Amino acid sequence: MLEIDLSDQIRQLRSTFGDIRAVVDVDRLVTDIDELNEQAGAGDLWDNAENAQKVTSSLSHKQAQLATINRIERSLDDLEVLVEMANEAGDEDAAAEAKSELEGIQKVLGELEIQTLLNGEYDPRAAVITIRAGAGGVDAADFAEMLLRMYLRYAEKHGFPVQVLDTSYAEEAGIKSATIEVDAPYAFGTLSVEAGTHRLVRMSPFNSAGKRQTSFAAVEVVPLMEETESIDIPENDIRVDVFRSSGPGGQSVNTTDSAVRITHLPTGTVVSCQNEKSQIQNRAAAMRVLQSRLLLIKREEENATKKELAGNITASWGDQMRSYVLAPYQMVKDLRTEHEVNNPSNVFDGDLDGFIAAGIRWRKTT
Protein backbone atom coordinates (compact mmCIF):
# COMPACT_ATOMS: atom_id res chain seq x y z
CA MET A 1 0.00 0.00 0.00
CA LEU A 2 1.28 3.43 -0.95
CA GLU A 3 2.05 5.68 2.01
CA ILE A 4 4.01 8.93 2.14
CA ASP A 5 5.40 10.51 5.29
CA LEU A 6 5.99 14.26 5.09
CA SER A 7 5.55 14.89 8.81
CA ASP A 8 9.18 15.94 9.40
CA GLN A 9 9.15 18.35 6.46
CA ILE A 10 5.80 19.84 7.49
CA ARG A 11 7.00 20.21 11.09
CA GLN A 12 10.09 22.07 9.87
CA LEU A 13 7.98 24.31 7.64
CA ARG A 14 5.69 25.18 10.55
CA SER A 15 8.70 25.98 12.72
CA THR A 16 10.16 28.26 10.06
CA PHE A 17 6.76 29.83 9.47
CA GLY A 18 6.38 30.51 13.20
CA ASP A 19 9.76 32.29 13.26
CA ILE A 20 8.77 34.41 10.26
CA ARG A 21 5.42 35.37 11.84
CA ALA A 22 7.25 36.46 14.98
CA VAL A 23 9.74 38.58 13.02
CA VAL A 24 7.04 40.15 10.86
CA ASP A 25 4.80 40.75 13.91
CA VAL A 26 1.48 39.99 12.25
CA ASP A 27 -0.57 41.88 14.84
CA ARG A 28 1.46 45.01 14.17
CA LEU A 29 1.16 44.42 10.44
CA VAL A 30 -2.65 44.31 10.68
CA THR A 31 -2.64 47.53 12.74
CA ASP A 32 -0.41 49.25 10.16
CA ILE A 33 -2.75 48.19 7.36
CA ASP A 34 -5.78 49.58 9.22
CA GLU A 35 -4.00 52.90 9.77
CA LEU A 36 -2.87 53.11 6.14
CA ASN A 37 -6.38 52.24 4.92
CA GLU A 38 -7.70 55.14 6.96
CA GLN A 39 -5.11 57.48 5.45
CA ALA A 40 -5.81 56.18 1.94
CA GLY A 41 -9.51 56.86 2.40
CA ALA A 42 -9.00 60.50 3.35
CA GLY A 43 -10.64 62.94 0.95
CA ASP A 44 -7.57 65.17 0.75
CA LEU A 45 -5.09 62.31 0.19
CA TRP A 46 -4.13 63.39 -3.33
CA ASP A 47 -3.64 67.03 -2.38
CA ASN A 48 -0.08 65.89 -1.74
CA ALA A 49 0.70 63.50 -4.60
CA GLU A 50 4.08 62.44 -3.22
CA ASN A 51 2.66 61.51 0.19
CA ALA A 52 -0.31 59.79 -1.46
CA GLN A 53 2.04 57.64 -3.52
CA LYS A 54 3.99 56.77 -0.39
CA VAL A 55 0.82 55.77 1.51
CA THR A 56 -0.65 53.67 -1.30
CA SER A 57 2.67 51.97 -2.03
CA SER A 58 3.21 51.08 1.63
CA LEU A 59 -0.37 49.84 1.93
CA SER A 60 -0.02 47.65 -1.15
CA HIS A 61 3.24 46.14 0.12
CA LYS A 62 1.88 45.38 3.60
CA GLN A 63 -1.35 43.93 2.23
CA ALA A 64 0.64 41.66 -0.08
CA GLN A 65 2.83 40.54 2.82
CA LEU A 66 -0.19 39.74 5.01
CA ALA A 67 -1.90 37.91 2.13
CA THR A 68 1.22 35.77 1.65
CA ILE A 69 1.35 34.87 5.34
CA ASN A 70 -2.34 33.92 5.38
CA ARG A 71 -1.93 31.90 2.18
CA ILE A 72 1.00 29.94 3.61
CA GLU A 73 -0.96 29.16 6.78
CA ARG A 74 -3.89 27.82 4.75
CA SER A 75 -1.55 25.88 2.47
CA LEU A 76 0.12 24.14 5.41
CA ASP A 77 -3.28 23.08 6.76
CA ASP A 78 -4.37 21.89 3.31
CA LEU A 79 -1.12 19.98 2.84
CA GLU A 80 -1.67 17.92 5.98
CA VAL A 81 -5.18 17.04 4.81
CA LEU A 82 -3.88 16.17 1.33
CA VAL A 83 -1.22 13.83 2.75
CA GLU A 84 -3.82 12.11 4.93
CA MET A 85 -6.19 11.64 1.99
CA ALA A 86 -3.39 10.32 -0.24
CA ASN A 87 -2.38 7.74 2.36
CA GLU A 88 -5.97 6.63 3.00
CA ALA A 89 -6.68 6.16 -0.70
CA GLY A 90 -3.22 4.90 -1.65
CA ASP A 91 -3.41 7.35 -4.57
CA GLU A 92 -0.11 8.00 -6.38
CA ASP A 93 -1.48 11.12 -8.08
CA ALA A 94 -2.54 12.60 -4.75
CA ALA A 95 0.86 11.71 -3.28
CA ALA A 96 2.61 13.46 -6.17
CA GLU A 97 0.34 16.50 -5.69
CA ALA A 98 1.22 16.59 -1.99
CA LYS A 99 4.94 16.55 -2.73
CA SER A 100 4.51 19.27 -5.34
CA GLU A 101 2.53 21.39 -2.87
CA LEU A 102 5.29 20.89 -0.28
CA GLU A 103 7.91 22.17 -2.73
CA GLY A 104 5.73 25.18 -3.55
CA ILE A 105 5.35 26.11 0.12
CA GLN A 106 9.09 25.70 0.67
CA LYS A 107 9.78 28.12 -2.18
CA VAL A 108 7.31 30.76 -0.96
CA LEU A 109 8.58 30.44 2.62
CA GLY A 110 12.13 30.90 1.39
CA GLU A 111 11.17 34.10 -0.42
CA LEU A 112 9.29 35.39 2.64
CA GLU A 113 12.25 34.53 4.87
CA ILE A 114 14.50 36.65 2.64
CA GLN A 115 12.09 39.59 3.00
CA THR A 116 12.27 39.36 6.80
CA LEU A 117 16.07 39.73 6.59
CA LEU A 118 15.68 43.12 4.89
CA ASN A 119 15.47 45.14 8.08
CA GLY A 120 18.17 47.74 7.42
CA GLU A 121 17.40 51.45 7.78
CA TYR A 122 17.25 52.07 4.03
CA ASP A 123 16.25 48.58 2.82
CA PRO A 124 12.62 49.58 2.05
CA ARG A 125 13.75 52.32 -0.37
CA ALA A 126 13.88 52.38 -4.14
CA ALA A 127 17.34 51.69 -5.58
CA VAL A 128 19.65 53.66 -7.84
CA ILE A 129 22.04 51.36 -9.71
CA THR A 130 25.09 52.65 -11.56
CA ILE A 131 27.10 50.37 -13.84
CA ARG A 132 30.57 51.39 -15.03
CA ALA A 133 32.88 49.67 -17.48
CA GLY A 134 36.24 48.79 -15.94
CA ALA A 135 39.42 47.21 -17.26
CA GLY A 136 39.09 45.33 -20.52
CA GLY A 137 38.60 47.93 -23.25
CA VAL A 138 35.75 47.34 -25.67
CA ASP A 139 34.86 44.05 -23.98
CA ALA A 140 34.39 45.85 -20.67
CA ALA A 141 32.06 48.41 -22.29
CA ASP A 142 30.08 45.59 -23.89
CA PHE A 143 29.98 43.75 -20.55
CA ALA A 144 28.64 46.87 -18.82
CA GLU A 145 25.82 47.01 -21.36
CA MET A 146 25.10 43.31 -20.76
CA LEU A 147 24.78 44.02 -17.02
CA LEU A 148 22.51 46.99 -17.73
CA ARG A 149 20.20 44.76 -19.74
CA MET A 150 20.39 42.08 -17.01
CA TYR A 151 19.10 44.44 -14.33
CA LEU A 152 16.44 45.89 -16.62
CA ARG A 153 15.22 42.36 -17.41
CA TYR A 154 15.29 41.45 -13.70
CA ALA A 155 13.06 44.44 -12.91
CA GLU A 156 10.77 43.61 -15.84
CA LYS A 157 10.37 39.97 -14.72
CA HIS A 158 9.32 41.13 -11.24
CA GLY A 159 7.06 43.92 -12.44
CA PHE A 160 9.25 46.60 -10.84
CA PRO A 161 8.99 50.11 -12.33
CA VAL A 162 12.40 50.98 -13.74
CA GLN A 163 13.79 53.87 -15.73
CA VAL A 164 17.17 54.67 -17.24
CA LEU A 165 18.35 57.99 -15.84
CA ASP A 166 21.58 58.34 -17.78
CA THR A 167 23.66 56.41 -20.31
CA SER A 168 27.14 57.23 -21.57
CA TYR A 169 27.85 55.25 -24.74
CA ALA A 170 31.29 53.94 -25.62
CA GLU A 171 32.76 54.75 -29.02
CA GLU A 172 33.01 51.26 -30.53
CA ALA A 173 30.41 49.23 -28.64
CA GLY A 174 28.66 49.03 -25.30
CA ILE A 175 28.52 51.75 -22.66
CA LYS A 176 30.96 53.59 -20.45
CA SER A 177 28.34 53.89 -17.71
CA ALA A 178 24.61 53.89 -17.02
CA THR A 179 22.38 54.79 -14.10
CA ILE A 180 18.92 53.30 -13.54
CA GLU A 181 16.27 53.73 -10.87
CA VAL A 182 14.28 50.71 -9.65
CA ASP A 183 11.23 52.08 -7.86
CA ALA A 184 9.80 49.19 -5.87
CA PRO A 185 9.40 48.42 -2.16
CA TYR A 186 12.65 47.00 -0.73
CA ALA A 187 14.45 47.45 -4.05
CA PHE A 188 17.55 48.80 -2.30
CA GLY A 189 17.63 46.08 0.35
CA THR A 190 17.20 43.43 -2.33
CA LEU A 191 19.61 44.77 -4.94
CA SER A 192 22.29 46.16 -2.63
CA VAL A 193 23.96 42.72 -2.61
CA GLU A 194 24.70 43.25 -6.31
CA ALA A 195 27.19 46.02 -5.50
CA GLY A 196 30.80 45.20 -6.28
CA THR A 197 33.12 44.22 -9.10
CA HIS A 198 31.75 41.82 -11.72
CA ARG A 199 34.10 39.85 -13.99
CA LEU A 200 33.44 38.39 -17.44
CA VAL A 201 35.57 35.70 -19.10
CA ARG A 202 34.79 34.83 -22.73
CA MET A 203 36.10 34.52 -26.26
CA SER A 204 36.12 38.15 -27.30
CA PRO A 205 33.83 39.01 -30.25
CA PHE A 206 35.98 42.11 -30.77
CA ASN A 207 39.26 40.24 -31.17
CA SER A 208 39.98 38.88 -34.65
CA ALA A 209 42.27 36.26 -33.15
CA GLY A 210 39.40 34.95 -31.03
CA LYS A 211 41.44 34.99 -27.85
CA ARG A 212 39.92 34.61 -24.42
CA GLN A 213 39.36 37.99 -22.79
CA THR A 214 38.76 38.97 -19.16
CA SER A 215 36.92 42.22 -18.52
CA PHE A 216 35.44 43.98 -15.52
CA ALA A 217 32.53 46.23 -14.61
CA ALA A 218 31.64 47.93 -11.34
CA VAL A 219 28.10 48.02 -9.94
CA GLU A 220 27.10 50.65 -7.37
CA VAL A 221 23.75 50.49 -5.56
CA VAL A 222 22.46 53.33 -3.37
CA PRO A 223 19.05 54.00 -1.79
CA LEU A 224 16.95 56.71 -3.37
CA MET A 225 16.44 59.45 -0.82
CA GLU A 226 13.12 61.20 -0.33
CA GLU A 227 13.14 64.96 -0.74
CA THR A 228 12.21 65.51 2.92
CA GLU A 229 15.26 63.48 3.99
CA SER A 230 17.74 64.94 1.56
CA ILE A 231 21.26 65.86 2.55
CA ASP A 232 21.73 69.61 2.42
CA ILE A 233 24.12 70.48 -0.40
CA PRO A 234 25.24 74.15 -0.54
CA GLU A 235 25.13 75.67 -4.03
CA ASN A 236 28.80 76.64 -3.65
CA ASP A 237 29.67 72.93 -3.36
CA ILE A 238 28.38 71.99 -6.80
CA ARG A 239 29.10 72.81 -10.43
CA VAL A 240 26.27 72.36 -12.92
CA ASP A 241 26.99 71.79 -16.61
CA VAL A 242 24.36 71.43 -19.31
CA PHE A 243 24.83 69.62 -22.61
CA ARG A 244 22.91 67.93 -25.37
CA SER A 245 21.69 64.38 -24.78
CA SER A 246 23.75 61.70 -26.46
CA GLY A 247 22.67 58.35 -27.79
CA PRO A 248 21.83 56.36 -30.88
CA GLY A 249 19.60 59.20 -32.09
CA GLY A 250 15.91 59.83 -32.58
CA GLN A 251 13.19 60.57 -30.04
CA SER A 252 14.18 64.20 -29.45
CA VAL A 253 17.81 63.56 -28.47
CA ASN A 254 20.54 65.95 -29.58
CA THR A 255 18.04 68.79 -30.06
CA THR A 256 18.42 70.97 -26.94
CA ASP A 257 20.85 71.45 -24.08
CA SER A 258 18.57 69.64 -21.63
CA ALA A 259 21.00 67.07 -20.17
CA VAL A 260 22.55 68.01 -16.83
CA ARG A 261 25.83 67.06 -15.20
CA ILE A 262 26.37 67.97 -11.53
CA THR A 263 29.81 67.79 -9.92
CA HIS A 264 30.07 67.79 -6.12
CA LEU A 265 33.33 69.69 -5.68
CA PRO A 266 34.34 68.54 -2.15
CA THR A 267 34.15 64.82 -3.05
CA GLY A 268 34.52 64.88 -6.84
CA THR A 269 31.27 62.93 -7.22
CA VAL A 270 29.75 63.40 -10.68
CA VAL A 271 26.11 62.69 -11.60
CA SER A 272 24.48 63.05 -15.02
CA CYS A 273 20.87 62.81 -16.10
CA GLN A 274 19.48 63.10 -19.62
CA ASN A 275 16.36 60.95 -19.45
CA GLU A 276 13.89 63.79 -18.93
CA LYS A 277 12.95 66.26 -21.67
CA SER A 278 13.55 69.46 -19.72
CA GLN A 279 16.69 70.78 -18.06
CA ILE A 280 14.77 71.47 -14.83
CA GLN A 281 13.55 67.88 -14.60
CA ASN A 282 17.01 66.48 -15.33
CA ARG A 283 18.58 68.72 -12.69
CA ALA A 284 16.03 67.59 -10.06
CA ALA A 285 16.63 63.92 -10.87
CA ALA A 286 20.42 64.39 -10.84
CA MET A 287 20.27 66.11 -7.45
CA ARG A 288 18.32 63.22 -5.95
CA VAL A 289 20.91 60.74 -7.19
CA LEU A 290 23.74 62.96 -5.92
CA GLN A 291 22.13 63.13 -2.49
CA SER A 292 21.81 59.35 -2.46
CA ARG A 293 25.48 58.89 -3.33
CA LEU A 294 26.64 61.40 -0.74
CA LEU A 295 24.55 59.56 1.84
CA LEU A 296 26.34 56.33 0.89
CA ILE A 297 29.74 58.04 1.22
CA LYS A 298 28.74 59.33 4.66
CA ARG A 299 27.64 55.89 5.80
CA GLU A 300 30.83 54.28 4.50
CA GLU A 301 32.92 56.81 6.41
CA GLU A 302 30.96 56.12 9.57
CA ASN A 303 31.29 52.36 9.12
CA ALA A 304 35.03 52.67 8.46
CA THR A 305 35.45 54.63 11.68
CA LYS A 306 33.51 52.01 13.63
CA LYS A 307 35.57 49.16 12.16
CA GLU A 308 38.82 50.96 12.89
CA LEU A 309 37.80 51.52 16.51
CA ALA A 310 36.85 47.84 16.73
CA GLY A 311 40.23 46.78 15.32
CA ASN A 312 38.73 45.31 12.16
CA ILE A 313 39.34 47.27 8.98
CA THR A 314 38.76 44.41 6.52
CA ALA A 315 36.29 45.45 3.85
CA SER A 316 33.05 43.50 3.77
CA TRP A 317 32.85 43.45 -0.03
CA GLY A 318 35.94 42.39 -1.95
CA ASP A 319 36.80 42.78 -5.60
CA GLN A 320 35.42 40.34 -8.18
CA MET A 321 32.35 39.42 -6.19
CA ARG A 322 30.93 37.48 -9.14
CA SER A 323 32.43 35.78 -12.20
CA TYR A 324 30.57 35.18 -15.45
CA VAL A 325 32.46 32.55 -17.44
CA LEU A 326 31.43 31.87 -21.05
CA ALA A 327 34.61 30.11 -22.19
CA PRO A 328 36.07 27.52 -21.96
CA TYR A 329 33.03 26.41 -19.91
CA GLN A 330 29.70 27.95 -18.91
CA MET A 331 29.26 29.15 -15.33
CA VAL A 332 28.24 32.10 -13.19
CA LYS A 333 29.60 31.98 -9.63
CA ASP A 334 29.29 34.36 -6.71
CA LEU A 335 32.63 34.32 -4.93
CA ARG A 336 31.17 35.41 -1.59
CA THR A 337 28.33 32.91 -1.25
CA GLU A 338 29.66 30.12 -3.53
CA HIS A 339 26.25 30.12 -5.24
CA GLU A 340 26.69 29.12 -8.89
CA VAL A 341 24.68 28.14 -11.95
CA ASN A 342 25.70 26.67 -15.28
CA ASN A 343 23.41 28.74 -17.49
CA PRO A 344 24.84 32.25 -18.00
CA SER A 345 22.20 33.03 -20.64
CA ASN A 346 19.42 32.83 -18.05
CA VAL A 347 21.40 35.01 -15.63
CA PHE A 348 22.03 37.68 -18.27
CA ASP A 349 18.31 37.49 -19.03
CA GLY A 350 17.53 38.63 -15.48
CA ASP A 351 17.37 35.35 -13.55
CA LEU A 352 19.08 36.68 -10.41
CA ASP A 353 16.79 35.47 -7.64
CA GLY A 354 19.11 32.67 -6.49
CA PHE A 355 22.15 34.97 -6.34
CA ILE A 356 20.24 37.71 -4.54
CA ALA A 357 18.72 35.36 -1.96
CA ALA A 358 22.12 33.79 -1.26
CA GLY A 359 23.68 37.26 -0.99
CA ILE A 360 21.11 38.51 1.50
CA ARG A 361 21.57 35.43 3.70
CA TRP A 362 25.37 35.74 3.43
CA ARG A 363 25.30 39.41 4.37
CA LYS A 364 23.50 38.60 7.62
CA THR A 365 26.27 36.19 8.63
CA THR A 366 29.18 38.58 8.06
C-alpha positions in Angstrom: 0.0 0.0 0.0 1.3 3.4 -1.0 2.1 5.7 2.0 4.0 8.9 2.1 5.4 10.5 5.3 6.0 14.3 5.1 5.5 14.9 8.8 9.2 15.9 9.4 9.1 18.3 6.5 5.8 19.8 7.5 7.0 20.2 11.1 10.1 22.1 9.9 8.0 24.3 7.6 5.7 25.2 10.5 8.7 26.0 12.7 10.2 28.3 10.1 6.8 29.8 9.5 6.4 30.5 13.2 9.8 32.3 13.3 8.8 34.4 10.3 5.4 35.4 11.8 7.3 36.5 15.0 9.7 38.6 13.0 7.0 40.1 10.9 4.8 40.8 13.9 1.5 40.0 12.3 -0.6 41.9 14.8 1.5 45.0 14.2 1.2 44.4 10.4 -2.7 44.3 10.7 -2.6 47.5 12.7 -0.4 49.3 10.2 -2.8 48.2 7.4 -5.8 49.6 9.2 -4.0 52.9 9.8 -2.9 53.1 6.1 -6.4 52.2 4.9 -7.7 55.1 7.0 -5.1 57.5 5.4 -5.8 56.2 1.9 -9.5 56.9 2.4 -9.0 60.5 3.3 -10.6 62.9 1.0 -7.6 65.2 0.8 -5.1 62.3 0.2 -4.1 63.4 -3.3 -3.6 67.0 -2.4 -0.1 65.9 -1.7 0.7 63.5 -4.6 4.1 62.4 -3.2 2.7 61.5 0.2 -0.3 59.8 -1.5 2.0 57.6 -3.5 4.0 56.8 -0.4 0.8 55.8 1.5 -0.7 53.7 -1.3 2.7 52.0 -2.0 3.2 51.1 1.6 -0.4 49.8 1.9 0.0 47.6 -1.2 3.2 46.1 0.1 1.9 45.4 3.6 -1.4 43.9 2.2 0.6 41.7 -0.1 2.8 40.5 2.8 -0.2 39.7 5.0 -1.9 37.9 2.1 1.2 35.8 1.7 1.4 34.9 5.3 -2.3 33.9 5.4 -1.9 31.9 2.2 1.0 29.9 3.6 -1.0 29.2 6.8 -3.9 27.8 4.8 -1.6 25.9 2.5 0.1 24.1 5.4 -3.3 23.1 6.8 -4.4 21.9 3.3 -1.1 20.0 2.8 -1.7 17.9 6.0 -5.2 17.0 4.8 -3.9 16.2 1.3 -1.2 13.8 2.7 -3.8 12.1 4.9 -6.2 11.6 2.0 -3.4 10.3 -0.2 -2.4 7.7 2.4 -6.0 6.6 3.0 -6.7 6.2 -0.7 -3.2 4.9 -1.7 -3.4 7.4 -4.6 -0.1 8.0 -6.4 -1.5 11.1 -8.1 -2.5 12.6 -4.7 0.9 11.7 -3.3 2.6 13.5 -6.2 0.3 16.5 -5.7 1.2 16.6 -2.0 4.9 16.5 -2.7 4.5 19.3 -5.3 2.5 21.4 -2.9 5.3 20.9 -0.3 7.9 22.2 -2.7 5.7 25.2 -3.6 5.4 26.1 0.1 9.1 25.7 0.7 9.8 28.1 -2.2 7.3 30.8 -1.0 8.6 30.4 2.6 12.1 30.9 1.4 11.2 34.1 -0.4 9.3 35.4 2.6 12.3 34.5 4.9 14.5 36.6 2.6 12.1 39.6 3.0 12.3 39.4 6.8 16.1 39.7 6.6 15.7 43.1 4.9 15.5 45.1 8.1 18.2 47.7 7.4 17.4 51.4 7.8 17.3 52.1 4.0 16.3 48.6 2.8 12.6 49.6 2.0 13.8 52.3 -0.4 13.9 52.4 -4.1 17.3 51.7 -5.6 19.7 53.7 -7.8 22.0 51.4 -9.7 25.1 52.6 -11.6 27.1 50.4 -13.8 30.6 51.4 -15.0 32.9 49.7 -17.5 36.2 48.8 -15.9 39.4 47.2 -17.3 39.1 45.3 -20.5 38.6 47.9 -23.2 35.8 47.3 -25.7 34.9 44.0 -24.0 34.4 45.9 -20.7 32.1 48.4 -22.3 30.1 45.6 -23.9 30.0 43.7 -20.5 28.6 46.9 -18.8 25.8 47.0 -21.4 25.1 43.3 -20.8 24.8 44.0 -17.0 22.5 47.0 -17.7 20.2 44.8 -19.7 20.4 42.1 -17.0 19.1 44.4 -14.3 16.4 45.9 -16.6 15.2 42.4 -17.4 15.3 41.5 -13.7 13.1 44.4 -12.9 10.8 43.6 -15.8 10.4 40.0 -14.7 9.3 41.1 -11.2 7.1 43.9 -12.4 9.3 46.6 -10.8 9.0 50.1 -12.3 12.4 51.0 -13.7 13.8 53.9 -15.7 17.2 54.7 -17.2 18.3 58.0 -15.8 21.6 58.3 -17.8 23.7 56.4 -20.3 27.1 57.2 -21.6 27.8 55.3 -24.7 31.3 53.9 -25.6 32.8 54.8 -29.0 33.0 51.3 -30.5 30.4 49.2 -28.6 28.7 49.0 -25.3 28.5 51.7 -22.7 31.0 53.6 -20.4 28.3 53.9 -17.7 24.6 53.9 -17.0 22.4 54.8 -14.1 18.9 53.3 -13.5 16.3 53.7 -10.9 14.3 50.7 -9.6 11.2 52.1 -7.9 9.8 49.2 -5.9 9.4 48.4 -2.2 12.7 47.0 -0.7 14.4 47.4 -4.0 17.6 48.8 -2.3 17.6 46.1 0.3 17.2 43.4 -2.3 19.6 44.8 -4.9 22.3 46.2 -2.6 24.0 42.7 -2.6 24.7 43.2 -6.3 27.2 46.0 -5.5 30.8 45.2 -6.3 33.1 44.2 -9.1 31.7 41.8 -11.7 34.1 39.9 -14.0 33.4 38.4 -17.4 35.6 35.7 -19.1 34.8 34.8 -22.7 36.1 34.5 -26.3 36.1 38.1 -27.3 33.8 39.0 -30.2 36.0 42.1 -30.8 39.3 40.2 -31.2 40.0 38.9 -34.6 42.3 36.3 -33.2 39.4 35.0 -31.0 41.4 35.0 -27.8 39.9 34.6 -24.4 39.4 38.0 -22.8 38.8 39.0 -19.2 36.9 42.2 -18.5 35.4 44.0 -15.5 32.5 46.2 -14.6 31.6 47.9 -11.3 28.1 48.0 -9.9 27.1 50.6 -7.4 23.7 50.5 -5.6 22.5 53.3 -3.4 19.0 54.0 -1.8 16.9 56.7 -3.4 16.4 59.5 -0.8 13.1 61.2 -0.3 13.1 65.0 -0.7 12.2 65.5 2.9 15.3 63.5 4.0 17.7 64.9 1.6 21.3 65.9 2.6 21.7 69.6 2.4 24.1 70.5 -0.4 25.2 74.1 -0.5 25.1 75.7 -4.0 28.8 76.6 -3.6 29.7 72.9 -3.4 28.4 72.0 -6.8 29.1 72.8 -10.4 26.3 72.4 -12.9 27.0 71.8 -16.6 24.4 71.4 -19.3 24.8 69.6 -22.6 22.9 67.9 -25.4 21.7 64.4 -24.8 23.8 61.7 -26.5 22.7 58.4 -27.8 21.8 56.4 -30.9 19.6 59.2 -32.1 15.9 59.8 -32.6 13.2 60.6 -30.0 14.2 64.2 -29.5 17.8 63.6 -28.5 20.5 66.0 -29.6 18.0 68.8 -30.1 18.4 71.0 -26.9 20.9 71.5 -24.1 18.6 69.6 -21.6 21.0 67.1 -20.2 22.6 68.0 -16.8 25.8 67.1 -15.2 26.4 68.0 -11.5 29.8 67.8 -9.9 30.1 67.8 -6.1 33.3 69.7 -5.7 34.3 68.5 -2.2 34.1 64.8 -3.1 34.5 64.9 -6.8 31.3 62.9 -7.2 29.7 63.4 -10.7 26.1 62.7 -11.6 24.5 63.0 -15.0 20.9 62.8 -16.1 19.5 63.1 -19.6 16.4 60.9 -19.4 13.9 63.8 -18.9 12.9 66.3 -21.7 13.6 69.5 -19.7 16.7 70.8 -18.1 14.8 71.5 -14.8 13.5 67.9 -14.6 17.0 66.5 -15.3 18.6 68.7 -12.7 16.0 67.6 -10.1 16.6 63.9 -10.9 20.4 64.4 -10.8 20.3 66.1 -7.4 18.3 63.2 -6.0 20.9 60.7 -7.2 23.7 63.0 -5.9 22.1 63.1 -2.5 21.8 59.3 -2.5 25.5 58.9 -3.3 26.6 61.4 -0.7 24.6 59.6 1.8 26.3 56.3 0.9 29.7 58.0 1.2 28.7 59.3 4.7 27.6 55.9 5.8 30.8 54.3 4.5 32.9 56.8 6.4 31.0 56.1 9.6 31.3 52.4 9.1 35.0 52.7 8.5 35.5 54.6 11.7 33.5 52.0 13.6 35.6 49.2 12.2 38.8 51.0 12.9 37.8 51.5 16.5 36.9 47.8 16.7 40.2 46.8 15.3 38.7 45.3 12.2 39.3 47.3 9.0 38.8 44.4 6.5 36.3 45.4 3.9 33.0 43.5 3.8 32.9 43.5 0.0 35.9 42.4 -1.9 36.8 42.8 -5.6 35.4 40.3 -8.2 32.3 39.4 -6.2 30.9 37.5 -9.1 32.4 35.8 -12.2 30.6 35.2 -15.5 32.5 32.6 -17.4 31.4 31.9 -21.0 34.6 30.1 -22.2 36.1 27.5 -22.0 33.0 26.4 -19.9 29.7 27.9 -18.9 29.3 29.1 -15.3 28.2 32.1 -13.2 29.6 32.0 -9.6 29.3 34.4 -6.7 32.6 34.3 -4.9 31.2 35.4 -1.6 28.3 32.9 -1.2 29.7 30.1 -3.5 26.2 30.1 -5.2 26.7 29.1 -8.9 24.7 28.1 -12.0 25.7 26.7 -15.3 23.4 28.7 -17.5 24.8 32.3 -18.0 22.2 33.0 -20.6 19.4 32.8 -18.0 21.4 35.0 -15.6 22.0 37.7 -18.3 18.3 37.5 -19.0 17.5 38.6 -15.5 17.4 35.3 -13.5 19.1 36.7 -10.4 16.8 35.5 -7.6 19.1 32.7 -6.5 22.1 35.0 -6.3 20.2 37.7 -4.5 18.7 35.4 -2.0 22.1 33.8 -1.3 23.7 37.3 -1.0 21.1 38.5 1.5 21.6 35.4 3.7 25.4 35.7 3.4 25.3 39.4 4.4 23.5 38.6 7.6 26.3 36.2 8.6 29.2 38.6 8.1 
